Amino acid sequence: MRFPATTPVLIVGAGPVGLTMSLLLSGHGVPHLLVEAHQGTSRHPKARGVSARSMEIYRRIGLEADIRQAGLPASHVFFYRGRDLVDPDFVRTGVAAAPDGGAERTPSPGLICSQDALEAVLLRRARELAPDGARFATRLLSFTEPAAAGAASASASAGGGEGVHAVLEDRATGDRHTVCADWLIGCDGAASTVRTGAGIAMAGPTGLGHFLSIRFEAPLGEVVADRASASYFLTEPGRGGFLAVDNDRHWIYQHPYDPGRDDLADHRQLARLVRDAAGLPDLDVTVRDTQTWRLDARLADTYRRSRVLIAGDAAHVTPPTGGHGMNTGIGDADNLAWKLAAVVAGSAGEALLDTYQAERRPVARQVIDLSLANSRARTGYRIDDELLLTAAYRSTAVHTDPDAPARPPLDPDREHPDGGPGGRLPHLRPAGLTGAASTLDLVGPGFTLLTPSGDPAWQRQADTAAAAGLPVALRPLPAADWPGLSGLPATGALLTRPDGHIAWQAPHPPAGDAELREVLRRILSA
């Protein structure tokens, strides 16, 4: 299979974040090349929790049902605590619920779907949308920016249109290929080649703990039948915990270890670790493979340098305590993809890409801090499926009142955004609206102007903007649902971005026909 000489976007790394980026770019009609150094998708379950916000993203691109089919049933999403798997005094709790037991927050609650199964679903769809777009066993060796050599500013424009010259190696043949990309995105993990090549520094503690993940098979289904859970946390004197892959024969045991002392090569010793932790000395255990990992809490100084951007673990390394690391990366892809698509299409200026860092880096900072606090909690911590629904942005890609108060990027106390600019569009189930089970189903793929008003002034606003090449469509909402969505009068409208965040709100149609067009131009840095 030949490599293209040029591509608008080169994505490095085909984990969940890189594959999601590929899917979203395909949805926006952006040609791209996705390369991955490994021979295929992950063989190890790794991350497993797919949060509500990630599932809303996958709902938008038509993959929610496939991912649910690949994951654990909802009846297993509990968290077990006990000395071992047969402790009669175990405690089993569910996902944290809203403190007021109030309205449904999302149409797409999170689930447990191990990373190997999730990546298989994402890759299958990515290849349907872009058959030649994903190349495995292909390593990025180096890259240069001929038109921007020596650029130091995170927001500097490469200029000249020459883009990034990337040298790729086919690991099967050793052949090397040079691909010129307008934009390079590093989704290549904590040891990112892209981040290193761009000279982007990371800050934060490393080596806070070392863990061994043992992937094994054992007949544990009947053992846990009365306590089936997603995760089994072991209390003292137990160590580590079990992660269910199918809650039957396939499992992960996470064991803290000393990298300078413990022998990890002897599978018989590893099987004994599993038996001891499970409390079942005669358990038939077959070790399939192992993986070691280190607990770090690091954040990149910048998410963009000229025509190079980073996302996921390349931009932030998050302790797994809470299950937000992969999901934060999926949110990065959702935020960046539409902005990059608008720049590639020419409807946005390159300065729009600076809002990616302005919006997403504060989210990662708080996720890291919350996850680090969880890792130090002696009495356990809350698994919050809906935490990332509360992300609210402040940047030039959101049109707000200059005097509007700053909004924290996340709210651990679960005070969800209220339909104001920067927040995620609230979920409601519209009454009598054909083809939409949620207000979230009205979003995209461009900007969406939501209004209950029959005033043709709003349609003229949308038509004027669309005639100027700005992607916007008007979608009517039943008047009965409007008060619960926005708090605006019935003459008002909400402008929603392709990622489902509110970009602008207006209580009444403007006097002229061009205000929406000008708002969009400011949002898009056009």
Backbone torsions as a table, in degrees:
resi	resn	phi	psi	omega
1	MET	NA	124.6	-175.6
2	ARG	-78.6	150.7	176.0
3	PHE	-92.0	140.8	177.0
4	PRO	-69.9	148.3	176.8
5	ALA	-73.3	-31.1	-179.3
6	THR	-138.4	155.6	174.9
7	THR	-156.0	143.5	176.5
8	PRO	-60.0	-39.8	-176.5
9	VAL	-137.8	132.2	171.3
10	LEU	-112.3	121.0	177.9
11	ILE	-105.3	128.2	177.7
12	VAL	-108.9	119.2	179.7
13	GLY	110.3	115.9	-177.1
14	ALA	-112.4	43.5	167.8
15	GLY	-81.8	-166.0	-179.0
16	PRO	-57.6	-36.4	-177.4
17	VAL	-72.6	-47.5	178.9
18	GLY	-63.2	-40.9	178.2
19	LEU	-66.3	-39.5	176.8
20	THR	-64.5	-39.9	176.9
21	MET	-60.0	-43.6	178.5
22	SER	-60.5	-46.2	-179.9
23	LEU	-61.4	-43.8	-178.0
24	LEU	-68.4	-41.6	177.8
25	LEU	-63.5	-40.1	176.1
26	SER	-61.1	-39.8	178.5
27	GLY	-63.4	-28.3	177.3
28	HIS	-92.3	5.0	177.0
29	GLY	75.7	25.8	-178.1
30	VAL	-99.3	115.2	174.8
31	PRO	-64.2	145.4	-177.2
32	HIS	-161.2	166.7	175.0
33	LEU	-124.9	130.5	178.9
34	LEU	-113.7	123.1	-179.5
35	VAL	-121.8	147.1	-178.0
36	GLU	-141.0	130.9	-177.2
37	ALA	-69.4	-31.5	-178.9
38	HIS	-74.5	163.6	-177.6
39	GLN	-69.3	-26.9	-178.2
40	GLY	-161.9	-167.4	178.4
41	THR	-70.4	172.3	-173.9
42	SER	-59.6	137.5	172.6
43	ARG	-93.5	-13.0	-176.2
44	HIS	-104.2	140.3	-178.3
45	PRO	-59.5	-33.3	178.1
46	LYS	47.2	-125.9	179.2
47	ALA	-67.0	147.9	-176.6
48	ARG	-132.9	-28.3	-175.5
49	GLY	-83.1	117.3	175.7
50	VAL	-104.5	109.2	-169.7
51	SER	-75.8	170.7	-179.2
52	ALA	-57.1	-42.7	-178.3
53	ARG	-65.6	-39.3	176.0
54	SER	-63.6	-40.1	179.3
55	MET	-66.8	-32.0	174.0
56	GLU	-63.9	-38.3	177.5
57	ILE	-64.4	-46.0	179.8
58	TYR	-68.9	-29.1	173.3
59	ARG	-61.1	-43.6	-177.9
60	ARG	-62.0	-31.8	-178.7
61	ILE	-102.8	14.9	169.9
62	GLY	80.6	23.5	-176.6
63	LEU	-114.1	1.5	-174.3
64	GLU	-58.4	-47.1	-176.4
65	ALA	-63.8	-40.8	-179.1
66	ASP	-65.0	-38.7	-179.6
67	ILE	-70.8	-38.8	176.8
68	ARG	-62.8	-37.6	178.8
69	GLN	-63.9	-32.1	-177.6
70	ALA	-85.3	-11.8	-174.1
71	GLY	-99.0	-179.6	174.8
72	LEU	-70.9	149.2	175.7
73	PRO	-63.8	152.0	-178.2
74	ALA	-58.7	-27.6	-178.6
75	SER	-68.0	-11.1	179.3
76	HIS	-99.0	-2.3	-175.4
77	VAL	-82.5	74.7	175.0
78	PHE	-132.1	170.0	-177.5
79	PHE	-130.1	122.6	-172.2
80	TYR	-99.9	142.2	171.5
81	ARG	-134.4	125.4	179.5
82	GLY	-169.3	169.0	-178.0
83	ARG	-67.6	-31.5	175.7
84	ASP	-157.0	-172.3	-175.9
85	LEU	-75.4	-13.1	-178.7
86	VAL	-114.3	17.1	179.3
87	ASP	-63.4	120.3	180.0
88	PRO	-69.8	-16.7	-177.8
89	ASP	-103.0	32.6	-177.6
90	PHE	-68.9	159.7	173.3
91	VAL	-120.1	136.5	-178.5
92	ARG	-130.5	123.2	-177.7
93	THR	-126.6	158.9	178.8
94	GLY	-98.6	-175.8	176.6
95	VAL	-66.4	144.1	-179.5
96	ALA	-57.5	133.6	178.9
97	ALA	-101.9	160.4	177.1
98	ALA	-58.1	136.4	-174.3
99	PRO	-62.2	-28.0	-178.4
100	ASP	-93.9	0.1	-177.3
101	GLY	58.0	32.0	-169.4
102	GLY	-82.2	-150.1	-171.7
103	ALA	-65.2	155.6	175.7
104	GLU	-58.6	129.6	-176.3
105	ARG	-90.6	-27.1	-172.2
106	THR	-150.7	149.4	173.1
107	PRO	-85.3	-5.0	-170.5
108	SER	-132.9	71.5	-179.8
109	PRO	-61.2	155.7	-178.9
110	GLY	-69.4	173.1	-179.7
111	LEU	-154.7	174.8	174.7
112	ILE	-101.3	114.6	176.2
113	CYS	-138.9	111.2	-174.7
114	SER	-61.8	149.7	-171.0
115	GLN	-58.6	-36.9	179.4
116	ASP	-62.6	-40.0	178.6
117	ALA	-72.9	-39.1	179.4
118	LEU	-63.3	-46.6	-178.6
119	GLU	-61.7	-36.7	178.7
120	ALA	-61.5	-41.9	178.2
121	VAL	-65.3	-45.3	-177.8
122	LEU	-65.6	-42.0	-178.7
123	LEU	-65.8	-39.9	179.3
124	ARG	-58.0	-45.6	179.8
125	ARG	-71.5	-37.9	179.5
126	ALA	-59.1	-39.5	179.8
127	ARG	-74.3	-27.0	173.0
128	GLU	-65.5	-40.2	-176.7
129	LEU	-81.0	-32.4	-179.3
130	ALA	-141.1	83.8	-171.2
131	PRO	-55.7	-33.7	-179.1
132	ASP	-105.4	15.5	-170.8
133	GLY	-83.5	-21.9	-174.5
134	ALA	-113.1	125.2	179.5
135	ARG	-123.8	116.3	177.4
136	PHE	-93.6	172.5	-175.5
137	ALA	52.4	36.9	-179.5
138	THR	-129.1	119.2	-173.1
139	ARG	-108.9	136.9	171.1
140	LEU	-78.9	118.6	178.8
141	LEU	-89.5	-43.5	-177.2
142	SER	-165.9	166.9	173.6
143	PHE	-152.5	154.3	177.0
144	THR	-138.0	158.9	175.8
145	GLU	-120.7	91.4	-174.7
146	PRO	-56.9	-34.8	-175.7
147	ALA	-87.7	-4.8	-175.7
148	ALA	-136.9	29.3	-178.8
149	ALA	-57.6	132.9	177.4
150	GLY	82.1	1.7	-179.7
151	ALA	-64.7	132.6	-176.5
152	ALA	-110.4	-24.4	-175.7
153	SER	-74.2	137.9	179.9
154	ALA	-64.2	-24.0	-176.1
155	SER	-110.2	12.4	-177.9
156	ALA	-67.4	143.6	176.6
157	SER	-85.9	138.9	178.9
158	ALA	-65.3	-38.2	178.0
159	GLY	69.8	163.8	173.0
160	GLY	73.6	-12.6	176.2
161	GLY	71.0	10.9	-177.1
162	GLU	-83.8	-20.0	174.3
163	GLY	68.9	-150.6	-174.8
164	VAL	-111.8	128.3	175.9
165	HIS	-96.5	111.1	-176.3
166	ALA	-107.7	134.7	175.7
167	VAL	-100.9	118.6	-178.0
168	LEU	-111.6	145.4	177.8
169	GLU	-118.7	128.1	171.5
170	ASP	-78.6	110.4	-173.3
171	ARG	-69.5	-19.7	179.1
172	ALA	-76.4	-36.3	-174.9
173	THR	-111.8	-18.3	-174.0
174	GLY	81.4	-1.6	-179.9
175	ASP	-68.1	145.8	178.7
176	ARG	-114.7	145.0	-177.4
177	HIS	-136.3	140.6	175.0
178	THR	-104.2	125.3	179.0
179	VAL	-119.6	129.5	176.0
180	CYS	-97.4	117.7	-178.3
181	ALA	-115.1	139.9	174.0
182	ASP	-64.6	-35.2	-177.8
183	TRP	-140.9	140.7	178.0
184	LEU	-117.9	128.7	179.5
185	ILE	-119.1	122.4	177.1
186	GLY	-92.8	107.7	173.6
187	CYS	-116.2	36.0	-167.3
188	ASP	-104.1	30.0	165.7
189	GLY	83.3	-176.0	-172.2
190	ALA	-63.1	-29.7	178.7
191	ALA	-98.1	37.8	-169.8
192	SER	-51.2	122.1	172.0
193	THR	-66.8	-36.8	-179.4
194	VAL	-66.2	-46.9	179.7
195	ARG	-61.3	-44.3	179.6
196	THR	-63.0	-44.8	-179.4
197	GLY	-64.1	-29.8	179.0
198	ALA	-83.5	-5.7	179.9
199	GLY	71.9	29.9	179.9
200	ILE	-92.0	125.0	-177.4
201	ALA	-86.2	155.0	172.9
202	MET	-116.7	145.3	178.0
203	ALA	-129.9	144.8	177.2
204	GLY	135.6	164.6	-175.4
205	PRO	-71.9	149.0	176.4
206	THR	-128.6	162.3	175.9
207	GLY	65.4	32.8	179.0
208	LEU	-72.8	-12.5	177.1
209	GLY	-177.2	155.7	176.4
210	HIS	-125.4	136.7	-174.5
211	PHE	-135.7	148.2	175.0
212	LEU	-111.9	125.5	174.6
213	SER	-100.3	118.7	178.3
214	ILE	-105.1	114.5	174.8
215	ARG	-90.1	123.0	-174.2
216	PHE	-143.5	164.8	172.3
217	GLU	-114.6	138.0	177.2
218	ALA	-163.7	147.6	-178.5
219	PRO	-79.3	75.0	-176.8
220	LEU	-100.9	-4.1	-175.9
221	GLY	-55.0	-47.3	-179.4
222	GLU	-71.3	-31.2	-179.6
223	VAL	-62.1	-40.6	-175.4
224	VAL	-101.4	11.7	-173.9
225	ALA	-56.0	-34.5	-177.7
226	ASP	-92.0	4.5	-176.6
227	ARG	-145.8	25.7	-174.7
228	ALA	-54.4	129.7	-175.3
229	SER	-143.9	170.6	175.1
230	ALA	-82.7	-39.3	-179.3
231	SER	-133.6	143.2	-179.4
232	TYR	-121.2	99.1	-179.4
233	PHE	-85.6	129.2	-178.7
234	LEU	-93.9	128.2	177.2
235	THR	-93.1	163.7	-177.6
236	GLU	-57.9	138.2	10.1
237	PRO	-87.1	4.5	176.9
238	GLY	-64.6	161.6	-179.9
239	ARG	-134.3	137.1	176.5
240	GLY	79.2	-143.9	-178.6
241	GLY	-178.3	166.5	179.8
242	PHE	-106.7	142.8	175.4
243	LEU	-117.3	126.3	-179.5
244	ALA	-78.4	130.0	169.8
245	VAL	-93.5	-48.8	174.7
246	ASP	-130.7	3.5	-177.6
247	ASN	56.8	29.4	177.3
248	ASP	-137.4	-84.1	-177.8
249	ARG	-108.1	-19.3	-171.6
250	HIS	-108.9	127.2	-170.0
251	TRP	-146.3	163.5	168.6
252	ILE	-124.9	134.5	168.8
253	TYR	-113.0	123.8	178.5
254	GLN	-98.4	119.5	-174.5
255	HIS	-125.1	123.5	175.2
256	PRO	-68.0	139.5	-177.2
257	TYR	-143.8	165.7	177.2
258	ASP	-102.7	111.0	-175.3
259	PRO	-63.7	-19.3	-179.7
260	GLY	-91.1	-5.6	-173.1
261	ARG	-129.8	-41.0	-170.7
262	ASP	-76.2	140.3	175.7
263	ASP	-92.7	117.9	-175.7
264	LEU	-105.1	3.5	-173.4
265	ALA	-89.5	-22.4	-173.7
266	ASP	-86.6	106.4	-178.2
267	HIS	-64.8	-27.9	177.5
268	ARG	-66.8	-38.9	177.3
269	GLN	-66.5	-39.6	179.5
270	LEU	-65.2	-39.1	177.7
271	ALA	-62.5	-37.4	177.4
272	ARG	-65.4	-38.0	176.0
273	LEU	-57.3	-44.4	-179.3
274	VAL	-63.6	-46.2	-178.9
275	ARG	-62.3	-43.9	-179.6
276	ASP	-63.3	-43.6	-178.8
277	ALA	-66.6	-36.3	-179.1
278	ALA	-75.7	-20.3	-175.5
279	GLY	77.7	25.1	-176.8
280	LEU	-130.4	88.1	-173.2
281	PRO	-63.1	-21.9	-178.5
282	ASP	-103.7	12.4	-177.1
283	LEU	-62.8	133.4	176.9
284	ASP	-81.0	106.9	-173.4
285	VAL	-116.7	130.7	172.2
286	THR	-119.3	113.3	179.2
287	VAL	-79.4	124.5	-178.9
288	ARG	-93.5	-47.1	173.7
289	ASP	-165.3	173.4	-179.3
290	THR	-134.4	160.4	176.0
291	GLN	-150.9	136.4	177.0
292	THR	-105.6	150.2	177.0
293	TRP	-150.1	158.2	-175.4
294	ARG	-117.9	139.0	-179.8
295	LEU	-85.1	111.2	178.1
296	ASP	-121.9	164.4	176.6
297	ALA	-143.7	86.1	-169.4
298	ARG	-130.0	151.9	-178.0
299	LEU	-138.0	134.9	179.4
300	ALA	-69.5	145.8	178.7
301	ASP	-66.0	-33.6	179.1
302	THR	-147.1	154.8	178.9
303	TYR	-101.7	-5.1	-178.2
304	ARG	-143.7	135.8	168.8
305	ARG	-135.3	106.2	-178.7
306	SER	59.0	-118.7	-177.9
307	ARG	-98.1	18.5	179.1
308	VAL	-114.7	129.4	178.2
309	LEU	-128.0	154.6	179.3
310	ILE	-128.1	153.6	-178.0
311	ALA	-149.8	162.4	177.4
312	GLY	66.0	-144.1	-176.9
313	ASP	-64.3	-19.5	174.1
314	ALA	-65.0	-25.7	-177.9
315	ALA	-103.8	-26.5	-177.4
316	HIS	-155.4	129.0	178.0
317	VAL	-109.1	116.9	-168.7
318	THR	-114.8	133.7	172.2
319	PRO	-55.1	141.4	-175.6
320	PRO	-74.8	-3.0	-176.3
321	THR	-73.1	97.1	-176.7
322	GLY	129.0	-23.3	175.1
323	GLY	76.5	28.3	-175.4
324	HIS	-103.3	-8.3	-173.1
325	GLY	-62.6	-58.6	179.4
326	MET	-60.3	-39.3	-177.5
327	ASN	-67.5	-34.1	175.2
328	THR	-64.5	-38.8	177.0
329	GLY	-65.6	-39.4	176.6
330	ILE	-62.3	-38.8	175.7
331	GLY	-64.5	-35.6	175.1
332	ASP	-57.8	-48.2	-178.3
333	ALA	-60.3	-41.6	-179.3
334	ASP	-64.5	-37.7	-179.5
335	ASN	-72.1	-41.6	-174.2
336	LEU	-79.5	-35.8	-170.3
337	ALA	-59.9	-46.6	-176.6
338	TRP	-69.5	-32.9	179.4
339	LYS	-68.7	-44.4	178.7
340	LEU	-65.2	-39.0	177.8
341	ALA	-61.4	-40.9	179.8
342	ALA	-66.3	-37.6	178.1
343	VAL	-67.9	-44.7	-179.9
344	VAL	-62.4	-37.7	-179.7
345	ALA	-74.5	-15.5	-179.5
346	GLY	88.3	5.2	179.5
347	SER	-89.0	-6.4	179.7
348	ALA	-133.8	153.5	173.6
349	GLY	-85.3	159.7	-177.6
350	GLU	-62.4	-24.0	179.1
351	ALA	-62.0	-20.4	176.2
352	LEU	-58.7	-31.9	-177.9
353	LEU	-68.5	-21.5	176.5
354	ASP	-69.1	-23.0	178.5
355	THR	-72.3	-17.6	175.8
356	TYR	-59.7	-51.0	177.6
357	GLN	-66.3	-42.4	-177.3
358	ALA	-59.0	-32.7	-177.4
359	GLU	-91.6	-39.5	-171.3
360	ARG	-91.5	-31.1	-177.6
361	ARG	-63.1	-41.2	176.0
362	PRO	-61.1	-33.3	176.9
363	VAL	-64.1	-47.0	-179.9
364	ALA	-62.4	-38.8	179.4
365	ARG	-58.9	-45.6	-177.8
366	GLN	-72.6	-36.4	176.9
367	VAL	-61.4	-43.7	178.3
368	ILE	-60.4	-45.4	-178.3
369	ASP	-63.8	-43.9	178.6
370	LEU	-64.0	-42.7	-178.1
371	SER	-68.2	-37.1	177.8
372	LEU	-65.6	-40.8	176.4
373	ALA	-62.7	-39.3	176.9
374	ASN	-60.5	-40.9	-176.5
375	SER	-65.3	-20.8	-178.2
376	ARG	-100.0	-3.7	-177.7
377	ALA	-74.2	124.9	-177.3
378	ARG	-81.5	-23.2	-175.4
379	THR	-108.3	19.2	-179.8
380	GLY	94.1	177.0	-177.3
381	TYR	-149.8	164.4	-176.9
382	ARG	-85.0	131.5	172.1
383	ILE	-88.5	112.1	-172.2
384	ASP	-110.5	96.1	-177.5
385	ASP	-63.5	-30.4	-172.3
386	GLU	-101.4	6.6	-176.5
387	LEU	-54.9	-45.9	-174.2
388	LEU	-73.7	-9.7	172.2
389	LEU	-66.5	-19.8	-173.6
390	THR	-90.9	3.0	178.3
391	ALA	-61.3	130.5	178.9
392	ALA	-134.6	134.3	-169.6
393	TYR	-105.0	149.3	168.1
394	ARG	-130.6	114.8	179.1
395	SER	-166.6	178.7	176.6
396	THR	-71.4	-9.1	175.2
397	ALA	-87.2	8.0	173.2
398	VAL	-128.8	127.0	-178.0
399	HIS	-93.4	103.1	-176.8
400	THR	-124.3	163.9	171.2
401	ASP	-64.8	129.1	-179.8
402	PRO	-56.2	-25.0	-179.6
403	ASP	-92.2	3.5	-179.0
404	ALA	-64.4	139.4	-179.4
405	PRO	-65.8	149.6	175.9
406	ALA	-63.8	142.1	179.5
407	ARG	-115.3	129.7	179.2
408	PRO	-63.5	146.0	-176.5
409	PRO	-64.7	-29.3	177.8
410	LEU	-137.6	155.7	178.7
411	ASP	-129.4	95.4	-178.2
412	PRO	-60.4	-20.2	178.9
413	ASP	-85.8	6.3	168.4
414	ARG	71.1	26.5	170.4
415	GLU	-81.2	100.8	-172.7
416	HIS	-75.7	151.7	176.3
417	PRO	-53.8	151.7	-170.6
418	ASP	-105.6	20.1	-179.1
419	GLY	92.6	7.3	178.5
420	GLY	-85.9	166.8	-179.1
421	PRO	-56.2	137.0	-180.0
422	GLY	97.5	-28.4	-179.3
423	GLY	-83.4	163.1	174.9
424	ARG	-68.9	141.6	175.5
425	LEU	-57.3	124.0	-179.5
426	PRO	-62.4	149.3	177.1
427	HIS	-87.3	125.9	168.5
428	LEU	-135.5	154.6	174.6
429	ARG	-98.0	102.2	-174.1
430	PRO	-64.0	140.1	178.6
431	ALA	-83.6	122.0	172.8
432	GLY	70.8	22.4	179.3
433	LEU	-101.6	112.6	-175.5
434	THR	-66.3	133.6	173.2
435	GLY	81.8	8.3	179.9
436	ALA	-139.9	116.0	176.5
437	ALA	-89.4	-9.3	179.6
438	SER	-149.7	154.2	172.3
439	THR	-59.4	-27.1	178.3
440	LEU	-64.0	-24.6	180.0
441	ASP	-73.9	-7.7	179.1
442	LEU	-87.6	-6.8	-171.8
443	VAL	-82.0	139.0	165.4
444	GLY	76.4	-178.0	8.1
445	PRO	-79.3	-17.2	173.3
446	GLY	-93.9	-151.0	173.0
447	PHE	-77.7	148.9	-178.8
448	THR	-125.2	127.3	176.3
449	LEU	-100.7	111.7	-178.6
450	LEU	-99.8	131.1	178.3
451	THR	-157.0	144.8	173.7
452	PRO	-92.5	-3.7	-171.4
453	SER	-78.5	141.5	172.4
454	GLY	-88.1	6.5	-178.2
455	ASP	-65.8	119.4	-179.7
456	PRO	-65.4	-9.5	178.7
457	ALA	-61.3	-35.8	179.1
458	TRP	-68.5	-37.0	177.0
459	GLN	-65.8	-37.8	177.8
460	ARG	-65.2	-37.9	176.8
461	GLN	-59.7	-47.6	-179.2
462	ALA	-65.0	-40.8	-179.4
463	ASP	-65.1	-39.7	179.7
464	THR	-64.4	-41.4	178.6
465	ALA	-67.3	-44.1	-179.8
466	ALA	-63.7	-36.7	178.9
467	ALA	-64.6	-23.7	177.9
468	ALA	-88.5	8.8	177.9
469	GLY	84.0	16.6	-180.0
470	LEU	-99.9	124.8	-171.8
471	PRO	-75.7	101.8	179.5
472	VAL	-147.0	142.3	177.0
473	ALA	-134.4	142.8	177.8
474	LEU	-90.4	131.7	176.7
475	ARG	-125.1	120.5	178.2
476	PRO	-76.2	147.4	177.6
477	LEU	-122.1	139.5	177.0
478	PRO	-53.6	133.2	-175.8
479	ALA	-57.9	-30.5	-178.7
480	ALA	-66.4	-24.9	-177.9
481	ASP	-90.9	-14.9	-171.6
482	TRP	-61.3	-44.6	-177.9
483	PRO	-58.9	-36.2	-179.2
484	GLY	-75.5	-13.9	-177.4
485	LEU	-90.7	-40.8	-166.0
486	SER	-131.0	-27.1	-172.3
487	GLY	76.2	4.3	178.0
488	LEU	-88.0	159.2	173.9
489	PRO	-66.6	167.4	-176.8
490	ALA	-66.4	-10.1	177.3
491	THR	-89.5	-2.6	-170.4
492	GLY	-88.2	-177.8	179.5
493	ALA	-154.9	151.7	174.4
494	LEU	-117.4	132.1	173.7
495	LEU	-100.6	120.5	-176.2
496	THR	-112.1	135.7	-179.9
497	ARG	-76.3	167.4	178.5
498	PRO	-62.4	-20.2	177.5
499	ASP	-91.4	8.6	175.7
500	GLY	85.1	5.8	175.9
501	HIS	-95.1	145.4	-176.2
502	ILE	-77.8	126.4	-177.5
503	ALA	-95.7	-27.6	-173.5
504	TRP	-165.5	148.8	171.8
505	GLN	-137.6	148.2	-179.7
506	ALA	-140.7	134.0	-178.2
507	PRO	-76.7	-22.1	-177.8
508	HIS	-145.6	156.3	175.2
509	PRO	-63.5	136.6	176.7
510	PRO	-63.5	161.1	-177.4
511	ALA	-65.5	-41.2	179.5
512	GLY	-94.1	-176.5	-178.3
513	ASP	-100.8	-0.5	-168.7
514	ALA	-111.0	1.4	-175.2
515	GLU	-65.6	-42.2	178.5
516	LEU	-60.4	-40.4	178.0
517	ARG	-59.0	-44.0	-178.7
518	GLU	-70.6	-36.0	176.0
519	VAL	-61.6	-44.9	179.3
520	LEU	-63.4	-39.6	178.7
521	ARG	-62.5	-39.4	178.2
522	ARG	-67.9	-42.7	179.8
523	ILE	-61.7	-40.1	-176.5
524	LEU	-87.3	2.2	-175.8
525	SER	52.9	37.8	-174.2
526	ALA	-87.6	NA	NA
